Amino acid sequence: MEKPHPTDVPANIHPAARTSKRAYNALSASSVGLELGIAVIVGVLGGMWLDSHLGTTPWLMLLFLVFGLVAGFRNVLRAVARAERAAELEDKESGRG
């Protein structure tokens, strides 16, 4: 039987690895606004396309706008939770937590 993979990163990792991990986390957090905007745009454009084919102007556009907003804010909340976990792990690794 295999040993389970450890969930904690060892405290003795190379400083370059720790720096690149921080850069990745910062880059991931900075894309949140873009994700929100793309979700809304895709929702609006999808709703407009359906409206033009089904003749339901503007109802499907408004409905898909709401879906896009919900999906975008869901992504924002998930990114915030991911950033909090990364910060807690970093504090734990550095001995501050």
N, C-alpha and C positions, 0 to 999 in steps of 0.2 A: 504494500500500500504506500502511495506517495505521500510525502509530507505536504501539508497545505502551504500555499504561498503566503509569506508574511505580508501583513497589511501595512506595517510601518517600514519606512525607508531607514536604513541603518544611519546612525549618527555620524559615522566616519566616511561619508561620501566625499568625493573630491569637490573642492570649492567651485570649480568651473561647472560641475554638474548642478550644484545648488544655484549658481547664478543663472544658468540657462533655464532651470525650472522656474525661477522667479520671473524671468522674462516671458516664458510661455504663459504663466498665470496672468501676467499683466496684459499680454496680447489678447488672451482669451476674454478678459474682463472688458477690454476696450472695444470688442466687437459687439457688445450687447446692443448698443444703439442702432447699429447697422442691421442686426437681426430683427429688431422691432420694426424698423422702417420697411425692410423687405417683406416681412409677414403682412403688414398693412397693404403695401403696394400689390402683392400677389393676390390678396383678398379682393381688393377693389377691382383690379383688372379682370380677375376671374368672374366676379359678379357682373361687371360691365359686358363681358363676352357672353355670358349666359343671358343677360337682359336683351342683348341685341338679337340673339337667336330665338328666344322664347317670348319676346314682346312684353316683358314684365317691368319695364323701366319705371322707377329706379329701385324697386324692392329687393331684387337679388344683390344688386351692388351694395345696398345698405346692410343686408344680412351678412354678406361676405366681408364687408368692412368690419362688422362686429366680430366675426370669426377671426379675422386677421389681428384685430386688437387683442382678443383673448389669447390667441396663440403667441403673439409678441410679448405680452406681459407674462405669460407662463414661462417663456424663454428667459425673460429678465429675472424672474424669481428663481429659476433653476440656476442661472449664472451667479446670483448672489449667494445661494446656498453652496455652490461649488467653490466660490472665492472664500467663504467663511471656513469651509473644511480645509482648504489649502493653507489659510492663515493659521488655523489651529494646529495643523500638522507641522508647519514651519516653527511655530512657537514651541511645540513639543520637542522637535529636533534640536533646537538651539538651547533647550533647557530653561526657557522662560515660562513654560506652562506647567 
